Amino acid sequence: SILILSIITIVIFLVLQDRLNLSDAWASLISGYALYIIPLALIIWILRGTKYSITAIFERDSAEISQIAMVIPLLTISISVVWMIVFILNLFDVETAESYLNWISNIEIFELGPETSLLQYALIFGNIAILAPLVEEIIFRGIMIERLGAKYSYGWAIGISSVIFGLLHANPSGAFIFGVFLSLIYLKTESLTAPILIHITNNAFATNMMFADEKFSFGFGNWETVEPYITNAWIGIL
C-alpha cells in the first residue's frame, strides 16, 4: 500500500508538471525523491507510538561491518549475469539478444547532459546512492522478509521479496541475485546495517561510473552492442 501510494503521488505530480513549468530534469528528480521519501515518511509515522524505532536499523558491530566486502563479488555477479544472458540469447536469436541489451541500456531514470548542474548531479547521487538503498532495504529486507517469513517461511520470503525487488530494477536478473544475497546477509547479521551499506556502496559505484562516462566518455557506450559480450565471452563466464 505504501508503494502504491508513492506511485499515485508521482503520477499526480507528472500530470501537474506542465502547469508547474518544470524542466524534465527537475521533474524526474522530484519524482525520484517522492518515490522514496513518501514510503520512508509513512514507515516512520506507522512506527510512531510502537515499541519499534527506525533508528534500530543502524545498530551494528564489527562483524556486520565486515560484510560490506560482499559488495565486490555482488558487483561481479551482477555484471556477469547480464553478460551471460546476452551470450545465451545470442546463441538462439541475435535480434533477441540485441533487444534485451537495448532495453537495459536505454533505461534512464535521470537525463544527464551538458546542461546538468552540479546541484542536480549531487541530488541524483543522493537519490540513487543513499536514499534508494536505505528505503529499499527497509521495505524489501526489513518489512517483507519478516512479514512473509512469519506467514510462510524465510525461504519463500527471500524468493518473493527478491523477485519483486528484481522486477523494479533495470537489470531484473542481476537485481534478483543481489536481493537474495542481501536477504541472506540480513538474516545472518539480524540487522539491516550491512545490507544498507552494501547497497549504498554498490549504487555509489554505479552512479559514479555513470557520471564519469557522461563527463569523460570512457567508451562504455561500446558495450551497448552485443559484439563485445560475444568476443569476450570467456571473461563473463569466468
C-alpha positions in Angstrom: 0.0 0.0 0.0 2.9 2.3 0.7 4.4 1.7 -2.7 1.0 2.2 -4.4 0.5 5.5 -2.7 4.0 6.6 -3.8 3.3 5.7 -7.4 -0.1 7.5 -7.3 1.6 10.6 -5.9 4.2 10.6 -8.7 1.5 10.1 -11.4 -0.4 13.1 -10.0 2.8 15.2 -10.0 3.6 14.3 -13.6 0.1 15.3 -14.6 0.7 18.7 -13.0 4.2 19.0 -14.4 3.3 21.3 -17.3 1.5 23.7 -15.0 4.5 23.9 -12.7 6.7 24.8 -15.7 9.5 22.4 -14.5 12.1 21.0 -16.8 12.3 17.3 -17.4 15.4 17.1 -15.3 13.8 18.7 -12.3 10.6 16.8 -12.8 12.4 13.4 -12.8 14.4 14.5 -9.7 11.3 15.4 -7.7 9.6 12.2 -8.8 12.6 10.2 -7.8 12.7 11.7 -4.3 9.0 11.4 -3.9 9.1 7.7 -4.7 11.4 7.1 -1.7 10.6 9.9 0.7 6.9 9.2 0.9 7.3 5.5 1.8 10.0 6.4 4.4 7.8 9.0 6.0 4.9 6.6 6.1 7.0 3.9 7.7 8.3 6.4 10.4 4.7 7.5 11.0 3.5 3.9 11.3 6.3 3.1 13.8 5.4 6.2 15.9 3.9 5.1 19.1 5.1 1.5 18.8 7.9 -0.2 20.6 9.9 -0.3 17.4 12.3 2.5 16.4 13.6 3.4 12.9 17.0 4.1 14.4 17.4 0.4 15.4 18.4 -0.4 11.8 21.7 1.5 12.3 22.8 -0.7 15.3 25.9 -2.6 14.2 29.0 -4.3 15.4 32.3 -5.1 13.7 31.0 -8.5 12.4 28.3 -6.7 10.4 30.6 -4.1 9.0 32.9 -6.8 7.6 30.0 -8.0 5.5 30.4 -4.9 3.3 33.2 -6.7 1.5 30.4 -8.7 -0.1 29.8 -5.8 -2.5 32.8 -6.9 -4.6 31.5 -10.4 -5.6 28.0 -9.0 -5.8 29.1 -6.4 -8.4 30.9 -9.1 -10.3 27.8 -11.3 -10.2 25.5 -8.5 -11.4 27.8 -7.8 -14.4 28.2 -11.5 -15.3 24.5 -12.2 -15.2 23.8 -9.6 -17.9 26.8 -10.9 -19.8 25.6 -14.5 -19.7 22.0 -13.6 -20.7 23.2 -11.7 -23.7 25.6 -14.6 -24.6 22.9 -17.3 -24.3 20.2 -15.3 -26.1 22.6 -14.7 -28.9 23.0 -18.4 -29.4 19.3 -18.7 -30.2 18.5 -15.4 -31.8 20.7 -12.4 -32.4 17.9 -9.9 -32.5 16.5 -11.0 -29.2 20.0 -10.5 -27.6 20.2 -7.0 -29.1 16.6 -6.2 -27.9 17.5 -7.3 -24.4 20.7 -5.2 -24.3 19.0 -2.2 -25.8 16.2 -2.4 -23.2 18.8 -2.4 -20.4 21.0 0.3 -22.0 18.1 2.7 -22.7 16.6 2.8 -19.3 17.5 6.2 -17.8 15.9 7.4 -14.6 17.6 10.8 -14.9 18.7 12.5 -18.0 22.3 13.7 -18.0 23.8 16.2 -20.4 25.9 19.4 -20.7 23.1 21.4 -19.1 23.1 19.2 -15.9 24.2 21.4 -13.0 26.4 20.4 -10.1 23.4 20.6 -7.8 21.5 18.2 -10.0 24.4 15.8 -10.0 24.5 15.9 -6.2 20.8 15.4 -6.0 20.9 12.4 -8.4 23.7 10.9 -6.4 21.8 11.4 -3.1 18.7 9.8 -4.6 20.3 6.7 -6.2 23.2 6.1 -3.9 21.8 7.0 -0.5 18.1 7.4 -0.3 17.1 4.5 -2.6 19.3 1.8 -0.8 18.0 3.0 2.6 14.3 2.8 1.7 14.6 -0.3 -0.4 16.4 -2.3 2.3 13.8 -1.3 4.9 11.0 -2.4 2.6 12.4 -5.5 0.9 14.6 -6.9 3.5 13.2 -5.5 6.7 9.4 -5.5 6.2 8.8 -8.1 3.5 11.3 -10.7 4.8 9.9 -10.5 8.3 6.2 -10.4 7.3 6.4 -13.1 4.7 8.8 -15.2 6.8 6.4 -15.2 9.7 3.5 -16.1 7.5 5.1 -18.7 5.2 8.8 -19.4 5.6 12.0 -17.4 5.3 12.9 -19.3 2.1 9.7 -18.1 0.4 10.2 -14.7 1.9 13.7 -14.4 0.3 12.4 -15.6 -3.1 9.2 -13.4 -3.2 10.9 -10.2 -2.0 13.9 -10.7 -4.3 11.7 -11.3 -7.4 9.7 -8.1 -6.7 13.0 -6.3 -6.0 14.4 -7.5 -9.3 11.3 -6.6 -11.3 11.6 -3.0 -10.1 15.1 -2.6 -11.5 16.6 -2.1 -14.9 18.5 -5.4 -14.6 15.9 -7.8 -13.1 18.1 -10.9 -13.2 21.1 -9.3 -11.6 18.9 -7.4 -9.1 17.2 -10.6 -8.1 20.5 -12.3 -7.2 21.6 -9.1 -5.5 18.4 -9.2 -3.4 18.9 -12.9 -2.5 22.4 -12.2 -1.2 21.3 -9.1 0.8 18.4 -11.1 2.3 20.8 -13.9 3.4 23.2 -11.3 4.9 20.3 -9.6 6.7 19.2 -12.9 8.2 22.8 -13.8 9.2 23.5 -10.5 10.9 19.9 -9.9 12.1 20.4 -6.2 11.2 19.8 -4.0 8.1 23.1 -2.2 8.6 25.2 -4.5 6.4 22.6 -4.8 3.6 22.2 -1.0 3.6 25.9 -0.3 3.5 26.5 -2.9 0.8 23.6 -1.5 -1.3 24.9 2.1 -0.8 28.4 1.1 -1.9 27.0 -0.7 -5.0 24.8 2.2 -6.1 27.5 4.8 -5.3 30.0 2.9 -7.6 27.4 2.6 -10.4 26.3 6.2 -10.1 29.9 7.5 -10.2 30.7 5.3 -13.2 27.6 6.8 -14.9 28.7 10.3 -14.1 32.3 9.6 -15.3 31.1 8.1 -18.6 28.9 11.1 -19.2 31.7 13.6 -18.4 34.8 11.9 -19.9 33.3 9.4 -22.4 35.2 6.3 -21.2 33.7 4.3 -24.0 31.1 2.4 -22.1 28.8 3.1 -25.0 30.6 0.4 -27.0 29.1 -2.2 -24.6 25.6 -1.2 -25.7 26.1 -3.6 -28.6 26.2 -7.4 -28.5 29.6 -7.9 -30.1 31.9 -7.1 -27.1 29.9 -9.6 -24.9 30.4 -12.3 -27.5 34.0 -11.5 -28.4 35.0 -11.5 -24.7 32.5 -14.2 -23.5 35.2 -16.1 -21.6 35.6 -13.1 -19.2 31.9 -13.2 -18.4 31.9 -16.9 -17.9 34.9 -16.7 -15.6 
